[in-house]
Amino acid sequence: MRTRVYIDGYNLYYGCLKRTPYKWLDLAKLFREYILPSSSQRVSDYSDISIKYFTADIVGKAAMSPDSLNDQQTYHRALKFHAQEVNFEIIKGYYSVNQIRAFKVDENNLNKHPNECEYVNVWKLEEKQTDVNIAVESLFDVMTDDNLEQVVFVTNDTDLSSALEKIQSLNRVKVGLVIPTMDSIRKPNEKLDKFADWTRKNILEEELKASQLPRIVQGGRKAATKPVGWFGQPEILERIFELLLTVEPNRNKCWRWLEKKPPQFGDLPALEDLPIKMLDDEDLANNVLLYAERYVELFKQK
């Protein structure tokens, strides 16, 4: 079934990925193997899919972390390198950063009305063009691709309801809607849901976990490598590196140590999996840390 998927990148990030270890997400795998086959369209072949991913570059001067922009660019490169089996495109809007006047919430009285609060200058960070770009691209595709059978929107943005309504009225393709949240209780946005032939109301955590990119994605002149900060327990991982670097010559060797079956000698405790697969859960990551501590001690005694 010839399908095009339109992903609101920031909707997906804030709904499913923020504060999770699943940000290094393989979008092609997620939709080809999990989301699309789970829809009500009884189709077994989703080999002919295209994905358009809509986002905007982080503004460095407004970023929460100095690594945010570089990490985002690395992820975008990984997506383009890895998505060989689907037609994948990144379409970017932009962020505007402006000073505006706004009412400041009174921390001593949270119920105080806005017009009774102090009026101050604040920074307003606003993503621009994503909803417009999704609407334009989807309508253009529906009108110009006679072989297109289905369009799927990954968003919870009410601003796109007019685009979905227009596409449904054309009666040329099926319309799917995926709400980018892990919340299985929250109801889908009614203004979007009523214009969809089928709706997936959430994305499962196990689907995100099973749809991760390889740590290193080859392509171009420089491979894209998963940022350390995108692992579930980056602080513990850094402590593991500090230990291993006392017996290994560089970080590449440390990564290889983490990615292979842990050696067993002396009284080393057994690990239940490859160390690299245990770095998202705090308890499991601490087990790797304890193992690394004892490994280094025994290695130095040899």
Backbone torsions as a table, in degrees:
resi	resn	phi	psi	omega
1	MET	NA	115.8	-177.5
2	ARG	-68.6	116.5	-170.7
3	THR	-132.0	141.0	171.1
4	ARG	-120.2	134.7	-178.2
5	VAL	-113.1	130.7	-178.8
6	TYR	-116.2	111.6	-172.5
7	ILE	-107.9	121.4	170.7
8	ASP	-79.4	101.7	-170.9
9	GLY	-58.5	-42.9	-177.7
10	TYR	-76.3	-32.2	171.7
11	ASN	-59.4	-44.2	179.3
12	LEU	-65.1	-42.4	-178.0
13	TYR	-63.1	-52.3	-176.0
14	TYR	-73.3	-25.1	-179.4
15	GLY	-84.9	-29.4	-172.3
16	CYS	-129.4	-27.0	-164.4
17	LEU	-111.9	-28.1	-177.4
18	LYS	-59.7	136.5	-179.0
19	ARG	60.5	29.8	173.7
20	THR	-125.9	164.7	175.2
21	PRO	-88.7	19.3	-172.2
22	TYR	-109.8	17.4	-175.6
23	LYS	-68.8	-23.7	-180.0
24	TRP	-82.4	59.3	-165.5
25	LEU	-89.4	131.6	174.6
26	ASP	-86.6	96.3	-175.0
27	LEU	-64.2	-39.5	-179.4
28	ALA	-61.3	-45.6	179.9
29	LYS	-65.8	-43.0	-178.5
30	LEU	-56.4	-45.6	-175.3
31	PHE	-83.8	-38.2	-178.3
32	ARG	-69.3	-39.7	-173.3
33	GLU	-98.2	-20.7	-173.9
34	TYR	-123.7	-60.3	-171.3
35	ILE	-67.5	-53.0	-176.4
36	LEU	-65.2	-44.6	178.0
37	PRO	-62.7	-20.4	-178.5
38	SER	-86.2	-5.3	-178.8
39	SER	-71.6	170.9	-178.3
40	SER	-78.8	-5.4	177.5
41	GLN	-79.4	109.7	-173.4
42	ARG	-73.5	78.4	-176.7
43	VAL	-124.6	133.1	-179.7
44	SER	-97.7	-18.5	-174.8
45	ASP	-112.9	109.4	174.5
46	TYR	-117.4	40.0	-180.0
47	SER	-76.4	-25.5	-177.1
48	ASP	-100.7	75.4	178.4
49	ILE	-124.9	150.0	174.1
50	SER	-124.9	145.6	179.4
51	ILE	-125.0	129.7	172.0
52	LYS	-115.9	121.2	-173.3
53	TYR	-110.2	119.0	-173.8
54	PHE	-105.7	126.4	-175.6
55	THR	-154.8	-171.9	175.6
56	ALA	-149.2	144.8	179.0
57	ASP	-66.2	136.2	175.5
58	ILE	-60.8	140.1	176.4
59	VAL	-87.0	116.0	-174.1
60	GLY	-55.3	-41.3	-175.8
61	LYS	-71.8	-10.2	178.5
62	ALA	-115.9	5.1	-175.7
63	ALA	-75.0	147.8	178.5
64	MET	-75.4	-25.6	-178.7
65	SER	-130.5	143.4	177.7
66	PRO	-65.0	-18.0	-179.5
67	ASP	-92.4	-4.8	-170.4
68	SER	-58.5	-48.8	-176.7
69	LEU	-65.2	-45.3	179.7
70	ASN	-63.8	-40.5	178.5
71	ASP	-63.0	-41.6	179.0
72	GLN	-63.3	-44.5	180.0
73	GLN	-64.0	-37.8	177.5
74	THR	-62.3	-42.4	179.0
75	TYR	-64.2	-42.5	179.0
76	HIS	-61.7	-39.3	177.2
77	ARG	-64.5	-42.4	179.6
78	ALA	-61.1	-41.9	179.2
79	LEU	-60.5	-45.2	-178.0
80	LYS	-69.4	-37.7	179.1
81	PHE	-66.0	-39.8	-168.4
82	HIS	-87.2	-26.9	-173.5
83	ALA	-81.7	63.6	-178.0
84	GLN	-81.5	-27.2	-174.7
85	GLU	-88.0	-5.3	177.1
86	VAL	-131.7	159.0	173.6
87	ASN	-81.3	108.1	-172.1
88	PHE	-116.6	134.4	-178.6
89	GLU	-140.4	136.9	174.0
90	ILE	-104.3	125.4	-179.8
91	ILE	-118.7	122.3	-170.9
92	LYS	-108.9	136.8	165.6
93	GLY	-94.7	-142.1	179.0
94	TYR	-156.6	166.9	175.5
95	TYR	-106.1	137.1	169.8
96	SER	-104.5	139.7	178.4
97	VAL	-125.2	112.9	-176.1
98	ASN	-137.6	153.0	171.8
99	GLN	-86.8	133.4	176.2
100	ILE	-133.6	166.7	174.2
101	ARG	-96.1	136.3	-179.1
102	ALA	-153.2	160.0	177.0
103	PHE	-78.0	133.2	178.6
104	LYS	-91.2	130.1	178.3
105	VAL	-64.4	132.0	177.8
106	ASP	-78.7	110.8	-176.5
107	GLU	-66.2	-21.0	179.5
108	ASN	-88.5	-12.4	179.2
109	ASN	-151.3	87.3	-174.4
110	LEU	-68.3	-15.0	-179.4
111	ASN	-93.2	0.0	179.6
112	LYS	-65.0	135.9	-178.5
113	HIS	-65.6	148.8	-178.5
114	PRO	-53.4	-42.6	-176.1
115	ASN	-72.1	-2.6	175.4
116	GLU	-102.9	-2.7	-176.8
117	CYS	-96.5	167.6	179.4
118	GLU	-68.3	139.9	-179.9
119	TYR	-101.0	116.2	-170.9
120	VAL	-131.9	166.7	172.5
121	ASN	-82.1	134.9	175.9
122	VAL	-137.4	160.1	174.1
123	TRP	-87.7	134.4	175.9
124	LYS	-115.7	117.6	178.3
125	LEU	-104.8	120.0	-173.3
126	GLU	-135.1	128.0	176.4
127	GLU	-78.0	135.0	-176.6
128	LYS	-119.0	144.8	167.5
129	GLN	82.7	-12.6	-175.7
130	THR	-58.7	-51.4	-177.7
131	ASP	-64.8	-37.5	177.5
132	VAL	-65.2	-44.7	179.9
133	ASN	-61.5	-42.4	178.9
134	ILE	-62.6	-45.0	-179.4
135	ALA	-62.2	-46.8	-177.7
136	VAL	-64.8	-47.4	-177.3
137	GLU	-63.5	-43.4	-177.0
138	SER	-68.2	-43.4	178.9
139	LEU	-64.9	-40.3	178.0
140	PHE	-61.8	-44.9	-179.0
141	ASP	-62.6	-44.5	-178.7
142	VAL	-62.8	-38.1	-176.2
143	MET	-79.9	-24.4	-172.5
144	THR	-109.5	-17.5	-178.7
145	ASP	-103.9	99.3	-176.8
146	ASP	-69.0	-17.6	-179.3
147	ASN	-92.4	-6.8	-178.6
148	LEU	-67.8	132.4	-177.0
149	GLU	-112.3	-24.4	-174.8
150	GLN	-152.5	141.1	171.2
151	VAL	-122.8	138.8	-177.1
152	VAL	-126.1	126.7	-179.2
153	PHE	-106.0	130.0	177.3
154	VAL	-110.2	92.2	-173.4
155	THR	-167.4	162.5	170.7
156	ASN	-130.6	21.8	-174.6
157	ASP	-88.0	113.1	-179.0
158	THR	-60.3	-25.2	-179.5
159	ASP	-59.9	-18.1	-179.0
160	LEU	-90.7	2.0	-177.1
161	SER	-62.1	-35.6	-180.0
162	SER	-65.7	-38.5	178.4
163	ALA	-65.5	-43.9	178.4
164	LEU	-63.7	-40.2	179.3
165	GLU	-62.1	-44.4	-179.4
166	LYS	-64.5	-43.3	-180.0
167	ILE	-63.7	-42.4	178.6
168	GLN	-62.0	-39.1	-177.9
169	SER	-67.5	-25.3	179.1
170	LEU	-71.5	-24.9	177.0
171	ASN	56.6	38.5	179.0
172	ARG	-103.1	-28.7	-175.6
173	VAL	-140.2	161.8	169.0
174	LYS	-77.7	147.3	179.8
175	VAL	-117.0	122.7	175.8
176	GLY	-110.5	150.9	179.4
177	LEU	-132.5	127.4	176.1
178	VAL	-118.4	118.4	178.3
179	ILE	-83.5	117.9	-175.7
180	PRO	-79.5	79.8	176.7
181	THR	-149.7	154.3	172.2
182	MET	-95.6	-0.2	-179.9
183	ASP	-76.3	113.8	-177.5
184	SER	-85.3	-5.5	-176.2
185	ILE	-98.4	-36.6	-176.3
186	ARG	-60.9	135.1	180.0
187	LYS	-76.3	148.3	176.6
188	PRO	-62.5	155.3	176.3
189	ASN	-62.3	115.9	-174.2
190	GLU	-63.5	-32.7	-178.1
191	LYS	-69.3	-21.8	174.9
192	LEU	-95.3	-44.1	-173.7
193	ASP	-57.9	-35.7	-175.1
194	LYS	-70.9	-13.5	178.7
195	PHE	-105.7	11.9	-179.3
196	ALA	-109.2	144.1	174.8
197	ASP	-75.8	-28.7	173.8
198	TRP	-149.9	150.5	-178.5
199	THR	-132.4	131.7	171.3
200	ARG	-103.5	113.8	-168.9
201	LYS	-81.8	-8.7	176.8
202	ASN	-163.4	167.3	174.5
203	ILE	-114.3	131.0	-174.6
204	LEU	-78.5	145.4	178.7
205	GLU	-59.9	-39.5	-179.2
206	GLU	-66.3	-27.3	175.8
207	GLU	-70.6	-40.6	176.8
208	LEU	-64.4	-43.8	-179.3
209	LYS	-62.1	-38.2	-177.7
210	ALA	-80.3	-6.2	-174.5
211	SER	-117.5	47.2	179.3
212	GLN	-97.1	144.1	175.8
213	LEU	-69.6	156.9	170.1
214	PRO	-58.8	152.6	-178.9
215	ARG	-57.5	-39.6	177.0
216	ILE	-115.9	124.9	178.1
217	VAL	-112.3	114.7	-177.3
218	GLN	-77.8	147.2	177.6
219	GLY	159.4	151.0	179.4
220	GLY	63.0	-156.5	-180.0
221	ARG	-84.3	-18.5	-178.3
222	LYS	-139.5	129.0	179.5
223	ALA	-66.6	155.5	175.4
224	ALA	-99.2	123.3	-174.9
225	THR	-115.7	133.3	-179.9
226	LYS	-56.3	126.3	178.7
227	PRO	-63.2	143.8	178.2
228	VAL	-57.5	-38.4	-178.6
229	GLY	-66.8	-9.7	179.9
230	TRP	-94.0	-3.8	169.7
231	PHE	-75.3	158.2	-176.1
232	GLY	-65.2	-31.3	-176.9
233	GLN	-128.6	69.4	-174.9
234	PRO	-64.4	-33.2	-179.9
235	GLU	-66.7	-42.8	177.8
236	ILE	-65.3	-39.6	178.4
237	LEU	-60.3	-41.4	178.6
238	GLU	-64.5	-36.7	177.7
239	ARG	-66.9	-36.2	176.3
240	ILE	-63.8	-42.8	177.6
241	PHE	-59.5	-44.6	-179.5
242	GLU	-57.2	-41.6	178.6
243	LEU	-66.9	-51.0	-174.6
244	LEU	-65.5	-30.6	-179.0
245	LEU	-69.1	-8.9	174.1
246	THR	-80.5	-14.2	179.1
247	VAL	-128.2	-10.8	177.7
248	GLU	-112.5	147.1	-173.0
249	PRO	-73.3	-25.8	-176.3
250	ASN	-160.2	174.9	-177.5
251	ARG	-66.5	-34.3	178.7
252	ASN	-58.1	-41.2	177.5
253	LYS	-66.2	-36.0	177.9
254	CYS	-64.6	-41.4	177.5
255	TRP	-61.5	-42.3	178.9
256	ARG	-62.0	-38.8	177.0
257	TRP	-60.2	-41.3	-178.4
258	LEU	-71.6	-25.5	-172.6
259	GLU	-95.2	-3.7	-179.9
260	LYS	-112.5	167.5	178.7
261	LYS	-60.0	127.1	-175.5
262	PRO	-63.0	134.6	179.6
263	PRO	-65.7	150.1	179.1
264	GLN	-123.3	113.7	171.6
265	PHE	-155.2	161.6	-177.2
266	GLY	60.0	-138.6	-179.1
267	ASP	-107.0	32.6	178.4
268	LEU	-60.4	132.3	177.7
269	PRO	-69.6	148.3	-179.8
270	ALA	-76.8	139.8	173.5
271	LEU	-103.9	143.0	-174.2
272	GLU	-80.7	-9.7	-178.3
273	ASP	-157.5	179.1	173.1
274	LEU	-61.5	138.5	-178.4
275	PRO	-53.6	-38.7	-177.5
276	ILE	-60.5	-26.8	-178.5
277	LYS	-88.0	2.0	-175.8
278	MET	-114.1	15.3	-171.2
279	LEU	-98.1	5.3	179.2
280	ASP	-100.0	-25.7	179.6
281	ASP	-98.9	134.7	-174.6
282	GLU	-61.5	-46.3	-178.6
283	ASP	-64.7	-44.1	-179.8
284	LEU	-66.5	-40.2	179.1
285	ALA	-64.3	-37.3	176.9
286	ASN	-66.6	-32.4	174.8
287	ASN	-63.0	-40.4	176.9
288	VAL	-64.8	-40.2	178.7
289	LEU	-61.4	-45.6	178.5
290	LEU	-62.8	-40.0	177.6
291	TYR	-62.5	-45.1	-178.7
292	ALA	-62.9	-39.8	178.7
293	GLU	-59.6	-47.7	-178.8
294	ARG	-70.6	-36.2	177.9
295	TYR	-59.2	-46.4	-179.1
296	VAL	-64.1	-41.9	178.7
297	GLU	-59.5	-48.6	-178.6
298	LEU	-67.8	-37.1	-180.0
299	PHE	-62.0	-41.6	-178.7
300	LYS	-71.0	-22.6	179.2
301	GLN	-81.6	-18.4	-176.1
302	LYS	-66.7	NA	NA
